[in-house]
């Protein structure tokens, strides 16, 4: 029989990993778009890509990082208590 708490924790860890990958990917997109805009000039499309990518990064990455730390802290506490 599997532990439902561990199953939920594993699911949270997967979501945190996906969120971090997506968030960092969006951040990379924003940086690349900004670099392109700096070299070629900032068009409306470039500015929109940078702005939307940074906004999406903020919405996705921050919760994913916090969730990842929460999962790691819960795992560490279980190890310290011998569970």
Backbone atoms as SQL, in Angstrom:
CREATE TABLE atoms (id INTEGER PRIMARY KEY, chain TEXT, resi INTEGER, resn TEXT, atom TEXT, x REAL, y REAL, z REAL);
INSERT INTO atoms VALUES
  (1, 'A', 1, 'UNK', 'N', 0.854, -1.177, 0.000),
  (2, 'A', 1, 'UNK', 'CA', 0.000, 0.000, 0.000),
  (3, 'A', 1, 'UNK', 'C', 0.901, 1.242, 0.000),
  (4, 'A', 2, 'UNK', 'N', 0.637, 2.164, -0.882),
  (5, 'A', 2, 'UNK', 'CA', 1.465, 3.354, -0.979),
  (6, 'A', 2, 'UNK', 'C', 0.962, 4.447, -0.036),
  (7, 'A', 3, 'UNK', 'N', 1.867, 5.281, 0.380),
  (8, 'A', 3, 'UNK', 'CA', 1.554, 6.375, 1.298),
  (9, 'A', 3, 'UNK', 'C', 0.951, 7.533, 0.507),
  (10, 'A', 4, 'UNK', 'N', -0.269, 7.954, 0.817),
  (11, 'A', 4, 'UNK', 'CA', -0.903, 9.040, 0.052),
  (12, 'A', 4, 'UNK', 'C', -0.178, 10.378, 0.213),
  (13, 'A', 5, 'UNK', 'N', 0.465, 10.589, 1.352),
  (14, 'A', 5, 'UNK', 'CA', 1.205, 11.840, 1.556),
  (15, 'A', 5, 'UNK', 'C', 2.414, 11.870, 0.626),
  (16, 'A', 6, 'UNK', 'N', 3.132, 10.757, 0.541),
  (17, 'A', 6, 'UNK', 'CA', 4.289, 10.694, -0.359),
  (18, 'A', 6, 'UNK', 'C', 3.858, 10.814, -1.818),
  (19, 'A', 7, 'UNK', 'N', 2.726, 10.241, -2.155),
  (20, 'A', 7, 'UNK', 'CA', 2.228, 10.340, -3.530),
  (21, 'A', 7, 'UNK', 'C', 1.917, 11.794, -3.886),
  (22, 'A', 8, 'UNK', 'N', 1.278, 12.501, -2.976),
  (23, 'A', 8, 'UNK', 'CA', 0.984, 13.923, -3.220),
  (24, 'A', 8, 'UNK', 'C', 2.267, 14.739, -3.280),
  (25, 'A', 9, 'UNK', 'N', 3.216, 14.394, -2.436),
  (26, 'A', 9, 'UNK', 'CA', 4.494, 15.101, -2.443),
  (27, 'A', 9, 'UNK', 'C', 5.237, 14.873, -3.757),
  (28, 'A', 10, 'UNK', 'N', 5.212, 13.641, -4.256),
  (29, 'A', 10, 'UNK', 'CA', 5.850, 13.361, -5.545),
  (30, 'A', 10, 'UNK', 'C', 5.162, 14.126, -6.674),
  (31, 'A', 11, 'UNK', 'N', 3.847, 14.205, -6.619),
  (32, 'A', 11, 'UNK', 'CA', 3.113, 14.968, -7.624),
  (33, 'A', 11, 'UNK', 'C', 3.473, 16.456, -7.534),
  (34, 'A', 12, 'UNK', 'N', 3.569, 16.971, -6.321),
  (35, 'A', 12, 'UNK', 'CA', 3.959, 18.376, -6.143),
  (36, 'A', 12, 'UNK', 'C', 5.378, 18.608, -6.665),
  (37, 'A', 13, 'UNK', 'N', 6.262, 17.654, -6.443),
  (38, 'A', 13, 'UNK', 'CA', 7.636, 17.777, -6.943),
  (39, 'A', 13, 'UNK', 'C', 7.658, 17.794, -8.467),
  (40, 'A', 14, 'UNK', 'N', 6.828, 16.977, -9.087),
  (41, 'A', 14, 'UNK', 'CA', 6.750, 16.979, -10.558),
  (42, 'A', 14, 'UNK', 'C', 6.234, 18.317, -11.072),
  (43, 'A', 15, 'UNK', 'N', 5.190, 18.844, -10.431),
  (44, 'A', 15, 'UNK', 'CA', 4.644, 20.141, -10.844),
  (45, 'A', 15, 'UNK', 'C', 5.669, 21.249, -10.646),
  (46, 'A', 16, 'UNK', 'N', 6.419, 21.173, -9.557),
  (47, 'A', 16, 'UNK', 'CA', 7.448, 22.181, -9.304),
  (48, 'A', 16, 'UNK', 'C', 8.523, 22.122, -10.384),
  (49, 'A', 17, 'UNK', 'N', 8.921, 20.918, -10.760),
  (50, 'A', 17, 'UNK', 'CA', 9.936, 20.768, -11.806),
  (51, 'A', 17, 'UNK', 'C', 9.435, 21.297, -13.148),
  (52, 'A', 18, 'UNK', 'N', 8.218, 20.958, -13.498),
  (53, 'A', 18, 'UNK', 'CA', 7.641, 21.459, -14.755),
  (54, 'A', 18, 'UNK', 'C', 7.521, 22.983, -14.718),
  (55, 'A', 19, 'UNK', 'N', 7.059, 23.517, -13.604),
  (56, 'A', 19, 'UNK', 'CA', 6.926, 24.952, -13.470),
  (57, 'A', 19, 'UNK', 'C', 8.263, 25.673, -13.560),
  (58, 'A', 20, 'UNK', 'N', 9.294, 25.079, -12.952),
  (59, 'A', 20, 'UNK', 'CA', 10.613, 25.694, -13.018),
  (60, 'A', 20, 'UNK', 'C', 11.176, 25.652, -14.426),
  (61, 'A', 21, 'UNK', 'N', 11.008, 24.540, -15.095),
  (62, 'A', 21, 'UNK', 'CA', 11.481, 24.458, -16.485),
  (63, 'A', 21, 'UNK', 'C', 10.769, 25.467, -17.376),
  (64, 'A', 22, 'UNK', 'N', 9.464, 25.542, -17.219),
  (65, 'A', 22, 'UNK', 'CA', 8.684, 26.498, -18.005),
  (66, 'A', 22, 'UNK', 'C', 9.072, 27.931, -17.652),
  (67, 'A', 23, 'UNK', 'N', 9.177, 28.219, -16.368),
  (68, 'A', 23, 'UNK', 'CA', 9.518, 29.562, -15.927),
  (69, 'A', 23, 'UNK', 'C', 10.884, 30.011, -16.415),
  (70, 'A', 24, 'UNK', 'N', 11.877, 29.138, -16.286),
  (71, 'A', 24, 'UNK', 'CA', 13.217, 29.496, -16.752),
  (72, 'A', 24, 'UNK', 'C', 13.261, 29.581, -18.283),
  (73, 'A', 25, 'UNK', 'N', 12.466, 28.763, -18.952),
  (74, 'A', 25, 'UNK', 'CA', 12.373, 28.864, -20.410),
  (75, 'A', 25, 'UNK', 'C', 11.770, 30.191, -20.840),
  (76, 'A', 26, 'UNK', 'N', 10.741, 30.620, -20.131),
  (77, 'A', 26, 'UNK', 'CA', 10.134, 31.919, -20.428),
  (78, 'A', 26, 'UNK', 'C', 11.112, 33.061, -20.148),
  (79, 'A', 27, 'UNK', 'N', 11.891, 32.920, -19.091),
  (80, 'A', 27, 'UNK', 'CA', 12.892, 33.936, -18.784),
  (81, 'A', 27, 'UNK', 'C', 13.946, 33.994, -19.883),
  (82, 'A', 28, 'UNK', 'N', 14.377, 32.834, -20.358),
  (83, 'A', 28, 'UNK', 'CA', 15.345, 32.797, -21.462),
  (84, 'A', 28, 'UNK', 'C', 14.759, 33.443, -22.715),
  (85, 'A', 29, 'UNK', 'N', 13.499, 33.174, -22.985),
  (86, 'A', 29, 'UNK', 'CA', 12.832, 33.802, -24.128),
  (87, 'A', 29, 'UNK', 'C', 12.836, 35.319, -23.988),
  (88, 'A', 30, 'UNK', 'N', 12.535, 35.813, -22.798),
  (89, 'A', 30, 'UNK', 'CA', 12.522, 37.259, -22.568),
  (90, 'A', 30, 'UNK', 'C', 13.909, 37.862, -22.771),
  (91, 'A', 31, 'UNK', 'N', 14.931, 37.178, -22.287),
  (92, 'A', 31, 'UNK', 'CA', 16.306, 37.679, -22.433),
  (93, 'A', 31, 'UNK', 'C', 16.713, 37.701, -23.899),
  (94, 'A', 32, 'UNK', 'N', 16.408, 36.625, -24.623),
  (95, 'A', 32, 'UNK', 'CA', 16.756, 36.566, -26.051),
  (96, 'A', 32, 'UNK', 'C', 15.993, 37.639, -26.821),
  (97, 'A', 33, 'UNK', 'N', 14.723, 37.784, -26.542),
  (98, 'A', 33, 'UNK', 'CA', 13.929, 38.813, -27.232),
  (99, 'A', 33, 'UNK', 'C', 14.457, 40.205, -26.917),
  (100, 'A', 34, 'UNK', 'N', 14.864, 40.418, -25.672),
  (101, 'A', 34, 'UNK', 'CA', 15.433, 41.711, -25.305),
  (102, 'A', 34, 'UNK', 'C', 16.739, 41.962, -26.057),
  (103, 'A', 35, 'UNK', 'N', 17.582, 40.933, -26.140),
  (104, 'A', 35, 'UNK', 'CA', 18.851, 41.071, -26.865),
  (105, 'A', 35, 'UNK', 'C', 18.595, 41.379, -28.341),
  (106, 'A', 36, 'UNK', 'N', 17.637, 40.687, -28.936),
  (107, 'A', 36, 'UNK', 'CA', 17.280, 40.946, -30.333),
  (108, 'A', 36, 'UNK', 'C', 16.778, 42.382, -30.466),
  (109, 'A', 37, 'UNK', 'N', 15.954, 42.814, -29.544),
  (110, 'A', 37, 'UNK', 'CA', 15.450, 44.178, -29.577),
  (111, 'A', 37, 'UNK', 'C', 16.566, 45.200, -29.404),
  (112, 'A', 38, 'UNK', 'N', 17.536, 44.891, -28.566),
  (113, 'A', 38, 'UNK', 'CA', 18.644, 45.819, -28.346),
  (114, 'A', 38, 'UNK', 'C', 19.502, 45.958, -29.599),
  (115, 'A', 39, 'UNK', 'N', 19.641, 44.865, -30.347),
  (116, 'A', 39, 'UNK', 'CA', 20.470, 44.896, -31.562),
  (117, 'A', 39, 'UNK', 'C', 19.700, 45.486, -32.740),
  (118, 'A', 40, 'UNK', 'N', 18.472, 45.052, -32.935),
  (119, 'A', 40, 'UNK', 'CA', 17.695, 45.439, -34.118),
  (120, 'A', 40, 'UNK', 'C', 16.776, 46.634, -33.893),
  (121, 'A', 41, 'UNK', 'N', 16.568, 46.994, -32.666),
  (122, 'A', 41, 'UNK', 'CA', 15.605, 48.048, -32.356),
  (123, 'A', 41, 'UNK', 'C', 14.329, 47.417, -31.821),
  (124, 'A', 42, 'UNK', 'N', 13.739, 48.078, -30.871),
  (125, 'A', 42, 'UNK', 'CA', 12.562, 47.520, -30.206),
  (126, 'A', 42, 'UNK', 'C', 11.293, 47.846, -30.978),
  (127, 'A', 43, 'UNK', 'N', 10.786, 46.833, -31.672),
  (128, 'A', 43, 'UNK', 'CA', 9.500, 46.990, -32.350),
  (129, 'A', 43, 'UNK', 'C', 8.394, 46.700, -31.341),
  (130, 'A', 44, 'UNK', 'N', 7.186, 46.921, -31.762),
  (131, 'A', 44, 'UNK', 'CA', 6.055, 46.612, -30.890),
  (132, 'A', 44, 'UNK', 'C', 5.972, 45.139, -30.547),
  (133, 'A', 45, 'UNK', 'N', 6.271, 44.284, -31.520),
  (134, 'A', 45, 'UNK', 'CA', 6.214, 42.840, -31.291),
  (135, 'A', 45, 'UNK', 'C', 7.292, 42.394, -30.304),
  (136, 'A', 46, 'UNK', 'N', 8.499, 42.932, -30.465),
  (137, 'A', 46, 'UNK', 'CA', 9.593, 42.563, -29.566),
  (138, 'A', 46, 'UNK', 'C', 9.276, 42.988, -28.139),
  (139, 'A', 47, 'UNK', 'N', 8.780, 44.189, -27.998),
  (140, 'A', 47, 'UNK', 'CA', 8.417, 44.694, -26.672),
  (141, 'A', 47, 'UNK', 'C', 7.315, 43.852, -26.046),
  (142, 'A', 48, 'UNK', 'N', 6.357, 43.448, -26.857),
  (143, 'A', 48, 'UNK', 'CA', 5.270, 42.605, -26.358),
  (144, 'A', 48, 'UNK', 'C', 5.784, 41.245, -25.912),
  (145, 'A', 49, 'UNK', 'N', 6.675, 40.653, -26.696),
  (146, 'A', 49, 'UNK', 'CA', 7.230, 39.342, -26.327),
  (147, 'A', 49, 'UNK', 'C', 7.988, 39.440, -25.009),
  (148, 'A', 50, 'UNK', 'N', 8.825, 40.450, -24.866),
  (149, 'A', 50, 'UNK', 'CA', 9.593, 40.620, -23.634),
  (150, 'A', 50, 'UNK', 'C', 8.655, 40.811, -22.448),
  (151, 'A', 51, 'UNK', 'N', 7.673, 41.669, -22.592),
  (152, 'A', 51, 'UNK', 'CA', 6.757, 41.979, -21.492),
  (153, 'A', 51, 'UNK', 'C', 5.931, 40.761, -21.093),
  (154, 'A', 52, 'UNK', 'N', 5.358, 40.087, -22.073),
  (155, 'A', 52, 'UNK', 'CA', 4.516, 38.921, -21.773),
  (156, 'A', 52, 'UNK', 'C', 5.355, 37.786, -21.191),
  (157, 'A', 53, 'UNK', 'N', 6.547, 37.573, -21.737),
  (158, 'A', 53, 'UNK', 'CA', 7.404, 36.500, -21.226),
  (159, 'A', 53, 'UNK', 'C', 7.826, 36.783, -19.787),
  (160, 'A', 54, 'UNK', 'N', 8.159, 38.029, -19.475),
  (161, 'A', 54, 'UNK', 'CA', 8.537, 38.362, -18.098),
  (162, 'A', 54, 'UNK', 'C', 7.353, 38.236, -17.142),
  (163, 'A', 55, 'UNK', 'N', 6.188, 38.659, -17.582),
  (164, 'A', 55, 'UNK', 'CA', 4.996, 38.533, -16.736),
  (165, 'A', 55, 'UNK', 'C', 4.671, 37.059, -16.479),
  (166, 'A', 56, 'UNK', 'N', 4.734, 36.255, -17.528),
  (167, 'A', 56, 'UNK', 'CA', 4.461, 34.824, -17.375),
  (168, 'A', 56, 'UNK', 'C', 5.521, 34.156, -16.499),
  (169, 'A', 57, 'UNK', 'N', 6.771, 34.593, -16.634),
  (170, 'A', 57, 'UNK', 'CA', 7.843, 34.066, -15.789),
  (171, 'A', 57, 'UNK', 'C', 7.523, 34.300, -14.325),
  (172, 'A', 58, 'UNK', 'N', 7.089, 35.505, -14.013),
  (173, 'A', 58, 'UNK', 'CA', 6.763, 35.849, -12.630),
  (174, 'A', 58, 'UNK', 'C', 5.617, 34.992, -12.099),
  (175, 'A', 59, 'UNK', 'N', 4.615, 34.776, -12.927),
  (176, 'A', 59, 'UNK', 'CA', 3.450, 34.006, -12.493),
  (177, 'A', 59, 'UNK', 'C', 3.759, 32.521, -12.330),
  (178, 'A', 60, 'UNK', 'N', 4.682, 32.002, -13.130),
  (179, 'A', 60, 'UNK', 'CA', 4.960, 30.563, -13.128),
  (180, 'A', 60, 'UNK', 'C', 6.132, 30.209, -12.215),
  (181, 'A', 61, 'UNK', 'N', 7.214, 30.962, -12.326),
  (182, 'A', 61, 'UNK', 'CA', 8.467, 30.566, -11.679),
  (183, 'A', 61, 'UNK', 'C', 8.436, 30.726, -10.161),
  (184, 'A', 62, 'UNK', 'N', 7.938, 31.834, -9.669),
  (185, 'A', 62, 'UNK', 'CA', 7.953, 32.060, -8.216),
  (186, 'A', 62, 'UNK', 'C', 7.205, 30.962, -7.442),
  (187, 'A', 63, 'UNK', 'N', 5.973, 30.627, -7.815),
  (188, 'A', 63, 'UNK', 'CA', 5.296, 29.542, -7.082),
  (189, 'A', 63, 'UNK', 'C', 5.994, 28.189, -7.242),
  (190, 'A', 64, 'UNK', 'N', 6.568, 27.945, -8.412),
  (191, 'A', 64, 'UNK', 'CA', 7.252, 26.670, -8.633),
  (192, 'A', 64, 'UNK', 'C', 8.483, 26.543, -7.742),
  (193, 'A', 65, 'UNK', 'N', 9.213, 27.633, -7.590),
  (194, 'A', 65, 'UNK', 'CA', 10.396, 27.606, -6.722),
  (195, 'A', 65, 'UNK', 'C', 9.980, 27.375, -5.274),
  (196, 'A', 66, 'UNK', 'N', 8.960, 28.080, -4.824),
  (197, 'A', 66, 'UNK', 'CA', 8.483, 27.913, -3.448),
  (198, 'A', 66, 'UNK', 'C', 7.989, 26.487, -3.224),
  (199, 'A', 67, 'UNK', 'N', 7.243, 25.949, -4.173),
  (200, 'A', 67, 'UNK', 'CA', 6.747, 24.576, -4.057),
  (201, 'A', 67, 'UNK', 'C', 7.906, 23.591, -4.014),
  (202, 'A', 68, 'UNK', 'N', 8.920, 23.807, -4.835),
  (203, 'A', 68, 'UNK', 'CA', 10.092, 22.927, -4.829),
  (204, 'A', 68, 'UNK', 'C', 10.792, 22.938, -3.486),
  (205, 'A', 69, 'UNK', 'N', 10.971, 24.126, -2.904),
  (206, 'A', 69, 'UNK', 'CA', 11.595, 24.215, -1.583),
  (207, 'A', 69, 'UNK', 'C', 10.731, 23.549, -0.522),
  (208, 'A', 70, 'UNK', 'N', 9.420, 23.681, -0.624),
  (209, 'A', 70, 'UNK', 'CA', 8.524, 23.056, 0.350),
  (210, 'A', 70, 'UNK', 'C', 8.639, 21.535, 0.304),
  (211, 'A', 71, 'UNK', 'N', 8.702, 20.988, -0.895),
  (212, 'A', 71, 'UNK', 'CA', 8.840, 19.532, -1.033),
  (213, 'A', 71, 'UNK', 'C', 10.167, 19.070, -0.449),
  (214, 'A', 72, 'UNK', 'N', 11.241, 19.791, -0.762),
  (215, 'A', 72, 'UNK', 'CA', 12.562, 19.424, -0.229),
  (216, 'A', 72, 'UNK', 'C', 12.595, 19.508, 1.293),
  (217, 'A', 73, 'UNK', 'N', 11.959, 20.534, 1.861),
  (218, 'A', 73, 'UNK', 'CA', 11.919, 20.681, 3.313),
  (219, 'A', 73, 'UNK', 'C', 11.129, 19.543, 3.956),
  (220, 'A', 74, 'UNK', 'N', 10.025, 19.151, 3.346),
  (221, 'A', 74, 'UNK', 'CA', 9.227, 18.043, 3.876),
  (222, 'A', 74, 'UNK', 'C', 10.007, 16.737, 3.815),
  (223, 'A', 75, 'UNK', 'N', 10.719, 16.511, 2.722),
  (224, 'A', 75, 'UNK', 'CA', 11.538, 15.302, 2.602),
  (225, 'A', 75, 'UNK', 'C', 12.646, 15.294, 3.654),
  (226, 'A', 76, 'UNK', 'N', 13.296, 16.449, 3.852),
  (227, 'A', 76, 'UNK', 'CA', 14.370, 16.545, 4.839),
  (228, 'A', 76, 'UNK', 'C', 13.822, 16.278, 6.240),
  (229, 'A', 77, 'UNK', 'N', 12.655, 16.825, 6.550),
  (230, 'A', 77, 'UNK', 'CA', 12.059, 16.605, 7.864),
  (231, 'A', 77, 'UNK', 'C', 11.727, 15.132, 8.067),
  (232, 'A', 78, 'UNK', 'N', 11.219, 14.480, 7.045),
  (233, 'A', 78, 'UNK', 'CA', 10.932, 13.040, 7.151),
  (234, 'A', 78, 'UNK', 'C', 12.210, 12.246, 7.411),
  (235, 'A', 79, 'UNK', 'N', 13.291, 12.595, 6.694),
  (236, 'A', 79, 'UNK', 'CA', 14.559, 11.881, 6.915),
  (237, 'A', 79, 'UNK', 'C', 15.076, 12.094, 8.327),
  (238, 'A', 80, 'UNK', 'N', 14.983, 13.328, 8.820),
  (239, 'A', 80, 'UNK', 'CA', 15.472, 13.629, 10.174),
  (240, 'A', 80, 'UNK', 'C', 14.670, 12.905, 11.247),
  (241, 'A', 81, 'UNK', 'N', 13.384, 12.673, 10.979),
  (242, 'A', 81, 'UNK', 'CA', 12.529, 11.987, 11.946),
  (243, 'A', 81, 'UNK', 'C', 12.497, 10.479, 11.710),
  (244, 'A', 82, 'UNK', 'N', 13.255, 10.014, 10.712),
  (245, 'A', 82, 'UNK', 'CA', 13.355, 8.587, 10.464),
  (246, 'A', 82, 'UNK', 'C', 12.142, 7.962, 9.815),
  (247, 'A', 83, 'UNK', 'N', 11.403, 8.751, 9.052),
  (248, 'A', 83, 'UNK', 'CA', 10.216, 8.203, 8.375),
  (249, 'A', 83, 'UNK', 'C', 10.536, 7.795, 6.969);
